[in-house]
Amino acid sequence: MTQDISLSFYKPEHLPELYAFTLHNDDKRFTALPKEVLTQALSIQERYPVVILKGDLPIGFFILHTSKETIAPYSNNPFALLLSSLSLNSAHHGQGYAKKAMLQLPSFVNGYFPWCDEIILAVNHLNTRAKQLYMKTGFLDKGRRKIGPLGEQLILHYFL
């Protein structure tokens, strides 16, 4: 059922679907809609918007950051990438698509960022579903914490 999930760097033809994304109220507390972060991501050289595709249909989105300044609050590893703003259009929740995408992430990163040896992200301690998704797909909690806009965030690591 999820065999047609793939990752792609953002392309202009993805825009209408990304701007039409909706999130469940609970998810709105923890992540941004693509239309809220895409323009900025495209204007900053060290941010790479990535689209989760089901066939040709954009159903998910996240940003990979390579800027040392952006990564510094989360990790002192000079070879780390930061994943942020993961969202899945609410119409596609609960079908395993986000898990499939996160399982593809390591090979995607290896292919485009061969120097990278770690993917890091911050997830709010209250965001149980996202925490479970990341843990099931190989991210590790090494005990590092950061205070974010909604309180404590767990810094999770995926070692490549």
C-alpha positions in Angstrom: 0.0 0.0 0.0 2.9 2.4 0.8 5.3 1.2 -1.9 4.7 4.3 -4.0 6.0 6.7 -1.4 9.2 8.6 -2.3 11.2 11.7 -1.3 12.0 14.6 -3.7 13.5 18.0 -3.4 10.8 20.7 -3.7 9.8 21.6 -7.3 7.5 24.5 -8.3 4.8 22.0 -9.5 4.5 20.8 -5.9 3.3 24.3 -4.8 -0.5 24.1 -5.3 -0.8 20.8 -3.3 1.6 22.0 -0.5 -0.4 25.2 -0.1 -3.6 23.2 0.2 -2.3 21.1 3.1 -4.4 21.0 6.3 -3.3 19.8 9.7 -5.4 18.4 12.5 -5.7 20.9 15.4 -3.4 18.9 17.6 -0.7 18.8 14.9 -0.9 22.6 14.4 0.6 23.1 17.9 3.8 21.2 16.9 4.6 21.9 13.3 4.2 24.4 10.6 2.2 24.1 7.4 4.4 24.1 4.2 2.9 27.5 3.2 4.2 29.0 6.4 7.8 27.9 5.9 8.4 27.2 2.3 9.1 30.8 1.0 11.8 31.3 3.7 13.3 27.9 3.1 13.6 28.7 -0.6 15.3 32.0 0.1 18.0 30.6 2.5 20.8 28.8 0.7 21.4 26.1 3.4 17.8 25.0 3.7 16.5 22.2 1.5 12.7 21.7 1.3 11.8 18.0 0.7 8.4 16.7 -0.4 7.0 13.3 0.5 5.3 12.0 -2.7 2.6 9.4 -3.1 3.1 8.7 -6.7 3.2 12.2 -8.1 1.0 13.7 -5.3 2.7 15.8 -2.6 1.4 14.5 0.8 4.2 15.5 3.1 6.9 18.0 3.6 10.0 18.8 5.7 13.1 20.9 5.6 16.7 19.7 5.8 19.2 22.3 7.2 22.9 22.3 6.7 23.8 25.7 8.3 26.1 25.2 11.3 24.4 28.2 13.0 21.0 26.6 12.7 22.3 23.2 13.9 24.5 24.5 16.7 21.7 24.6 19.4 21.0 20.9 18.7 24.4 19.4 18.0 28.1 20.2 17.9 28.6 17.6 15.1 29.9 19.5 12.0 28.6 16.6 9.8 25.0 16.7 11.1 21.9 17.8 9.2 18.8 19.1 11.0 15.3 18.0 10.0 12.5 20.4 10.8 8.9 21.2 9.9 7.8 17.7 9.1 4.1 17.7 8.2 1.8 15.2 6.5 -1.4 16.5 4.9 -4.2 15.5 7.3 -6.1 13.6 4.5 -3.2 11.1 4.4 -2.7 10.4 8.2 -2.7 7.0 9.7 -1.7 5.1 6.5 2.0 4.6 7.2 3.2 7.2 4.8 5.3 9.2 7.2 7.0 6.0 8.5 7.8 5.0 5.0 9.2 8.4 4.2 11.4 8.4 7.4 12.7 5.0 6.5 13.8 6.3 3.2 15.4 9.4 4.7 18.8 7.9 5.5 19.4 6.8 1.9 18.1 10.1 0.5 20.5 12.0 2.8 23.4 9.7 1.8 22.7 10.3 -1.8 22.6 14.1 -1.7 24.7 14.9 1.4 27.4 12.2 1.4 29.4 14.1 4.0 26.6 13.9 6.5 26.9 11.2 9.3 24.0 12.2 11.5 20.4 13.5 11.2 19.1 15.4 14.2 15.7 16.8 15.0 13.8 18.3 17.9 10.4 16.9 18.9 8.1 18.3 21.6 7.8 16.0 24.6 4.0 16.2 24.3 4.0 15.2 20.6 3.6 11.5 21.3 2.7 10.4 17.7 5.8 12.1 16.2 8.1 10.8 19.0 6.8 7.2 18.2 7.3 7.7 14.5 10.9 8.8 14.9 11.8 6.1 17.4 10.2 3.4 15.2 12.3 4.6 12.2 15.7 4.5 13.9 16.1 7.9 15.7 17.7 7.6 19.2 17.1 9.6 22.3 20.5 10.3 23.8 19.0 12.4 26.6 19.7 15.8 25.2 16.9 18.4 25.7 16.1 21.9 24.6 13.4 24.3 25.6 11.2 25.3 22.7 8.1 27.5 22.3 5.9 24.8 23.8 8.3 23.6 26.5 10.7 20.7 26.6 11.9 19.2 23.3 13.7 15.9 22.9 16.7 16.1 20.6 16.8 12.9 18.6 19.7 11.5 16.6 19.9 9.2 13.6 23.5 8.0 13.0 24.3 7.2 9.4 
